[in-house]
Amino acid sequence: MTTTVWIAPSAKSFACLCEPCLEAARIAGVLFSDALAGASVRGTIAPEAETAVAQCAAGHQIVLRRVQRPSSLTRSDGRQLQLA
């Protein structure tokens, strides 16, 4: 599972959570606050980069993409957060 983070065109830095790390912590029964701390990823991105790749402390790949808005999903994904 690769985490994709959508960032604004003017962003010079980012902060996100690694989804595979969060899932592993959930399965292991780790406290939520500890899971957040372990899954936190921060960094910088070159202003001219349209796409970049970062890694969390566990080595999972995080793809950073610059767009005005993320494109909508073409099909339903059960992992997607649903708000009612």
PANU-992604 format. One record per atom (N, C-alpha, C, O): atom name; chain; x, y, z. Coordinates in nm, 3 decimals. Layout:
PANU-992604
("CA" "A" (X Y Z))
...
This chain:
PANU-992604
("N" "A" (0.084 -0.117 0.000))
("CA" "A" (0.000 0.000 0.000))
("C" "A" (0.090 0.124 0.000))
("O" "A" (0.175 0.139 0.087))
("N" "A" (0.070 0.211 -0.095))
("CA" "A" (0.144 0.336 -0.104))
("C" "A" (0.053 0.450 -0.062))
("O" "A" (-0.063 0.458 -0.104))
("N" "A" (0.106 0.538 0.020))
("CA" "A" (0.032 0.657 0.061))
("C" "A" (0.055 0.766 -0.042))
("O" "A" (0.170 0.793 -0.078))
("N" "A" (-0.051 0.830 -0.089))
("CA" "A" (-0.039 0.944 -0.180))
("C" "A" (-0.090 1.067 -0.108))
("O" "A" (-0.198 1.067 -0.049))
("N" "A" (-0.009 1.173 -0.112))
("CA" "A" (-0.043 1.299 -0.047))
("C" "A" (-0.055 1.406 -0.154))
("O" "A" (0.037 1.424 -0.234))
("N" "A" (-0.167 1.475 -0.156))
("CA" "A" (-0.189 1.583 -0.253))
("C" "A" (-0.149 1.714 -0.186))
("O" "A" (-0.197 1.745 -0.077))
("N" "A" (-0.063 1.790 -0.250))
("CA" "A" (-0.016 1.915 -0.190))
("C" "A" (-0.044 2.032 -0.284))
("O" "A" (-0.056 2.016 -0.405))
("N" "A" (-0.055 2.149 -0.225))
("CA" "A" (-0.084 2.271 -0.301))
("C" "A" (0.034 2.308 -0.389))
("O" "A" (0.149 2.274 -0.358))
("N" "A" (0.009 2.377 -0.500))
("CA" "A" (0.116 2.417 -0.591))
("C" "A" (0.224 2.503 -0.525))
("O" "A" (0.339 2.500 -0.568))
("N" "A" (0.189 2.578 -0.422))
("CA" "A" (0.286 2.666 -0.357))
("C" "A" (0.356 2.603 -0.237))
("O" "A" (0.440 2.668 -0.175))
("N" "A" (0.324 2.479 -0.203))
("CA" "A" (0.380 2.415 -0.083))
("C" "A" (0.531 2.396 -0.096))
("O" "A" (0.581 2.356 -0.201))
("N" "A" (0.602 2.426 0.011))
("CA" "A" (0.746 2.404 0.019))
("C" "A" (0.779 2.295 0.120))
("O" "A" (0.891 2.244 0.123))
("N" "A" (0.681 2.260 0.202))
("CA" "A" (0.700 2.154 0.301))
("C" "A" (0.570 2.076 0.314))
("O" "A" (0.465 2.118 0.264))
("N" "A" (0.578 1.962 0.381))
("CA" "A" (0.460 1.879 0.399))
("C" "A" (0.467 1.808 0.534))
("O" "A" (0.574 1.791 0.591))
("N" "A" (0.353 1.767 0.582))
("CA" "A" (0.340 1.684 0.701))
("C" "A" (0.222 1.591 0.675))
("O" "A" (0.115 1.636 0.636))
("N" "A" (0.243 1.462 0.696))
("CA" "A" (0.136 1.366 0.669))
("C" "A" (0.155 1.244 0.759))
("O" "A" (0.249 1.237 0.838))
("N" "A" (0.065 1.149 0.744))
("CA" "A" (0.072 1.024 0.818))
("C" "A" (0.089 0.909 0.719))
("O" "A" (0.028 0.909 0.612))
("N" "A" (0.171 0.813 0.755))
("CA" "A" (0.192 0.694 0.673))
("C" "A" (0.079 0.595 0.701))
("O" "A" (0.066 0.545 0.813))
("N" "A" (-0.001 0.567 0.601))
("CA" "A" (-0.116 0.478 0.618))
("C" "A" (-0.076 0.335 0.654))
("O" "A" (-0.139 0.276 0.741))
("N" "A" (0.027 0.276 0.590))
("CA" "A" (0.066 0.140 0.631))
("C" "A" (0.113 0.133 0.777))
("O" "A" (0.087 0.034 0.845))
("N" "A" (0.181 0.236 0.826))
("CA" "A" (0.224 0.238 0.967))
("C" "A" (0.102 0.248 1.060))
("O" "A" (0.098 0.181 1.163))
("N" "A" (0.005 0.330 1.023))
("CA" "A" (-0.117 0.340 1.104))
("C" "A" (-0.191 0.207 1.109))
("O" "A" (-0.238 0.166 1.215))
("N" "A" (-0.200 0.140 0.996))
("CA" "A" (-0.269 0.011 0.990))
("C" "A" (-0.195 -0.094 1.072))
("O" "A" (-0.258 -0.173 1.144))
("N" "A" (-0.063 -0.097 1.062))
("CA" "A" (0.016 -0.193 1.140))
("C" "A" (-0.001 -0.168 1.290))
("O" "A" (-0.011 -0.262 1.368))
("N" "A" (-0.004 -0.042 1.329))
("CA" "A" (-0.022 -0.007 1.470))
("C" "A" (-0.161 -0.048 1.518))
("O" "A" (-0.177 -0.096 1.630))
("N" "A" (-0.262 -0.028 1.433))
("CA" "A" (-0.399 -0.068 1.469))
("C" "A" (-0.407 -0.218 1.492))
("O" "A" (-0.467 -0.263 1.590))
("N" "A" (-0.348 -0.294 1.403))
("CA" "A" (-0.350 -0.441 1.415))
("C" "A" (-0.275 -0.486 1.540))
("O" "A" (-0.316 -0.581 1.606))
("N" "A" (-0.166 -0.416 1.572))
("CA" "A" (-0.085 -0.452 1.689))
("C" "A" (-0.147 -0.403 1.820))
("O" "A" (-0.097 -0.438 1.927))
("N" "A" (-0.253 -0.322 1.813))
("CA" "A" (-0.318 -0.273 1.933))
("C" "A" (-0.245 -0.158 2.001))
("O" "A" (-0.259 -0.137 2.121))
("N" "A" (-0.165 -0.084 1.923))
("CA" "A" (-0.090 0.029 1.976))
("C" "A" (-0.187 0.143 2.008))
("O" "A" (-0.285 0.163 1.937))
("N" "A" (-0.159 0.216 2.116))
("CA" "A" (-0.241 0.332 2.149))
("C" "A" (-0.242 0.429 2.032))
("O" "A" (-0.141 0.446 1.964))
("N" "A" (-0.357 0.493 2.009))
("CA" "A" (-0.372 0.581 1.894))
("C" "A" (-0.270 0.695 1.895))
("O" "A" (-0.213 0.727 1.791))
("N" "A" (-0.246 0.755 2.010))
("CA" "A" (-0.149 0.865 2.017))
("C" "A" (-0.008 0.817 1.981))
("O" "A" (0.067 0.889 1.916))
("N" "A" (0.028 0.696 2.023))
("CA" "A" (0.158 0.640 1.987))
("C" "A" (0.165 0.607 1.838))
("O" "A" (0.268 0.624 1.774))
("N" "A" (0.052 0.559 1.783))
("CA" "A" (0.046 0.527 1.640))
("C" "A" (0.066 0.653 1.557))
("O" "A" (0.137 0.651 1.457))
("N" "A" (0.002 0.764 1.599))
("CA" "A" (0.018 0.891 1.527))
("C" "A" (0.163 0.937 1.529))
("O" "A" (0.217 0.980 1.427))
("N" "A" (0.226 0.929 1.644))
("CA" "A" (0.366 0.971 1.656))
("C" "A" (0.456 0.886 1.567))
("O" "A" (0.548 0.939 1.503))
("N" "A" (0.431 0.757 1.562))
("CA" "A" (0.515 0.668 1.481))
("C" "A" (0.491 0.679 1.332))
("O" "A" (0.580 0.647 1.253))
("N" "A" (0.373 0.725 1.293))
("CA" "A" (0.337 0.733 1.151))
("C" "A" (0.359 0.872 1.092))
("O" "A" (0.339 0.892 0.972))
("N" "A" (0.400 0.966 1.173))
("CA" "A" (0.418 1.105 1.128))
("C" "A" (0.538 1.119 1.035))
("O" "A" (0.647 1.070 1.065))
("N" "A" (0.517 1.187 0.924))
("CA" "A" (0.623 1.211 0.826))
("C" "A" (0.621 1.360 0.791))
("O" "A" (0.516 1.415 0.759))
("N" "A" (0.737 1.423 0.797))
("CA" "A" (0.749 1.565 0.763))
("C" "A" (0.869 1.582 0.671))
("O" "A" (0.964 1.504 0.676))
("N" "A" (0.862 1.684 0.588))
("CA" "A" (0.975 1.709 0.499))
("C" "A" (0.954 1.832 0.415))
("O" "A" (0.857 1.907 0.432))
("N" "A" (1.046 1.853 0.323))
("CA" "A" (1.036 1.965 0.229))
("C" "A" (1.026 1.910 0.088))
("O" "A" (1.060 1.795 0.061))
("N" "A" (0.979 1.996 0.000))
("CA" "A" (0.968 1.960 -0.141))
("C" "A" (1.012 2.079 -0.224))
("O" "A" (0.976 2.193 -0.195))
("N" "A" (1.091 2.053 -0.327))
("CA" "A" (1.139 2.160 -0.414))
("C" "A" (1.021 2.229 -0.482))
("O" "A" (0.928 2.162 -0.526))
("N" "A" (1.023 2.362 -0.490))
("CA" "A" (0.910 2.435 -0.550))
("C" "A" (0.877 2.394 -0.693))
("O" "A" (0.762 2.402 -0.735))
("N" "A" (0.978 2.349 -0.769))
("CA" "A" (0.953 2.311 -0.909))
("C" "A" (0.911 2.166 -0.926))
("O" "A" (0.874 2.126 -1.037))
("N" "A" (0.915 2.085 -0.821))
("CA" "A" (0.880 1.943 -0.830))
("C" "A" (0.730 1.924 -0.839))
("O" "A" (0.656 1.969 -0.752))
("N" "A" (0.684 1.857 -0.944))
("CA" "A" (0.543 1.824 -0.959))
("C" "A" (0.508 1.699 -0.878))
("O" "A" (0.398 1.687 -0.824))
("N" "A" (0.603 1.607 -0.870))
("CA" "A" (0.587 1.482 -0.797))
("C" "A" (0.717 1.453 -0.723))
("O" "A" (0.825 1.479 -0.776))
("N" "A" (0.707 1.401 -0.602))
("CA" "A" (0.824 1.363 -0.525))
("C" "A" (0.789 1.238 -0.444))
("O" "A" (0.672 1.203 -0.428))
("N" "A" (0.892 1.173 -0.395))
("CA" "A" (0.873 1.053 -0.313))
("C" "A" (0.945 1.073 -0.181))
("O" "A" (1.059 1.118 -0.178))
("N" "A" (0.877 1.039 -0.073))
("CA" "A" (0.936 1.043 0.061))
("C" "A" (0.920 0.906 0.123))
("O" "A" (0.846 0.822 0.072))
("N" "A" (0.989 0.882 0.233))
("CA" "A" (0.975 0.757 0.306))
("C" "A" (0.952 0.785 0.453))
("O" "A" (1.007 0.880 0.508))
("N" "A" (0.871 0.701 0.516))
("CA" "A" (0.852 0.710 0.658))
("C" "A" (0.970 0.642 0.728))
("O" "A" (1.058 0.587 0.661))
("N" "A" (0.973 0.647 0.859))
("CA" "A" (1.083 0.586 0.934))
("C" "A" (1.092 0.435 0.912))
("O" "A" (1.200 0.377 0.923))
("N" "A" (0.979 0.371 0.880))
("CA" "A" (0.977 0.227 0.855))
("C" "A" (1.012 0.192 0.711))
("O" "A" (1.025 0.074 0.677))
("N" "A" (1.028 0.294 0.626))
("CA" "A" (1.067 0.270 0.487))
("C" "A" (0.952 0.262 0.387))
("O" "A" (0.975 0.232 0.270))
("N" "A" (0.830 0.289 0.431))
("CA" "A" (0.716 0.289 0.338))
("C" "A" (0.724 0.411 0.246))
("O" "A" (0.766 0.519 0.287))
("N" "A" (0.684 0.391 0.122))
("CA" "A" (0.689 0.498 0.022))
("C" "A" (0.567 0.589 0.033))
("O" "A" (0.453 0.543 0.047))
("N" "A" (0.592 0.720 0.027))
("CA" "A" (0.487 0.821 0.027))
("C" "A" (0.506 0.906 -0.098))
("O" "A" (0.611 0.968 -0.116))
("N" "A" (0.405 0.910 -0.184))
("CA" "A" (0.411 0.985 -0.308))
("C" "A" (0.347 1.122 -0.285))
("O" "A" (0.234 1.130 -0.236))
("N" "A" (0.417 1.227 -0.319))
("CA" "A" (0.368 1.364 -0.306))
("C" "A" (0.337 1.415 -0.445))
("O" "A" (0.420 1.408 -0.535))
("N" "A" (0.216 1.468 -0.463))
("CA" "A" (0.174 1.519 -0.594))
("C" "A" (0.117 1.659 -0.579))
("O" "A" (0.035 1.686 -0.490))
("N" "A" (0.161 1.747 -0.666))
("CA" "A" (0.108 1.885 -0.666))
("C" "A" (-0.013 1.891 -0.760))
("O" "A" (-0.003 1.856 -0.878))
("N" "A" (-0.124 1.937 -0.708))
("CA" "A" (-0.244 1.959 -0.788))
("C" "A" (-0.330 2.063 -0.720))
("O" "A" (-0.319 2.085 -0.599))
("N" "A" (-0.416 2.128 -0.797))
("CA" "A" (-0.511 2.221 -0.739))
("C" "A" (-0.608 2.146 -0.649))
("O" "A" (-0.634 2.187 -0.536))
("N" "A" (-0.661 2.035 -0.700))
("CA" "A" (-0.750 1.948 -0.625))
("C" "A" (-0.722 1.806 -0.668))
("O" "A" (-0.696 1.782 -0.786))
("N" "A" (-0.728 1.712 -0.576))
("CA" "A" (-0.711 1.572 -0.619))
("C" "A" (-0.826 1.531 -0.709))
("O" "A" (-0.941 1.573 -0.689))
("N" "A" (-0.796 1.451 -0.808))
("CA" "A" (-0.902 1.402 -0.896))
("C" "A" (-0.993 1.309 -0.818))
("O" "A" (-0.949 1.243 -0.723))
("N" "A" (-1.119 1.302 -0.857))
("CA" "A" (-1.213 1.215 -0.787))
("C" "A" (-1.185 1.070 -0.823))
("O" "A" (-1.129 1.041 -0.929))
("N" "A" (-1.224 0.981 -0.736))
("CA" "A" (-1.207 0.839 -0.762))
("C" "A" (-1.302 0.797 -0.874))
("O" "A" (-1.417 0.838 -0.877))
("N" "A" (-1.252 0.714 -0.963))
("CA" "A" (-1.337 0.666 -1.073))
("C" "A" (-1.426 0.552 -1.028))
("O" "A" (-1.526 0.522 -1.092))
("N" "A" (-1.389 0.488 -0.918))
("CA" "A" (-1.472 0.381 -0.865))
("C" "A" (-1.470 0.389 -0.713))
("O" "A" (-1.379 0.449 -0.654))
("N" "A" (-1.569 0.332 -0.651))
("CA" "A" (-1.579 0.334 -0.505))
("C" "A" (-1.466 0.253 -0.443))
("O" "A" (-1.432 0.146 -0.492))
("N" "A" (-1.409 0.304 -0.337))
("CA" "A" (-1.302 0.235 -0.266))
("C" "A" (-1.345 0.222 -0.121))
("O" "A" (-1.366 0.323 -0.054))
("N" "A" (-1.357 0.102 -0.071))
("CA" "A" (-1.403 0.077 0.063))
("C" "A" (-1.313 0.135 0.170))
("O" "A" (-1.357 0.154 0.283))
("N" "A" (-1.188 0.163 0.137))
("CA" "A" (-1.094 0.223 0.233))
("C" "A" (-1.112 0.373 0.244))
("O" "A" (-1.059 0.435 0.336))
("N" "A" (-1.186 0.433 0.152))
("CA" "A" (-1.206 0.577 0.151))
("C" "A" (-1.301 0.618 0.263))
("O" "A" (-1.403 0.553 0.285))
("N" "A" (-1.267 0.725 0.333))
("CA" "A" (-1.351 0.776 0.440))
("C" "A" (-1.484 0.821 0.381))
("O" "A" (-1.488 0.895 0.283))
("N" "A" (-1.592 0.775 0.442))
("CA" "A" (-1.726 0.810 0.398))
("C" "A" (-1.791 0.897 0.505))
("O" "A" (-1.801 0.855 0.620))
("N" "A" (-1.835 1.015 0.470))
("CA" "A" (-1.905 1.103 0.562))
("C" "A" (-2.053 1.100 0.530))
("O" "A" (-2.093 1.111 0.414))
("N" "A" (-2.134 1.086 0.632))
("CA" "A" (-2.277 1.079 0.611))
("C" "A" (-2.344 1.210 0.647))
("O" "A" (-2.466 1.223 0.635))
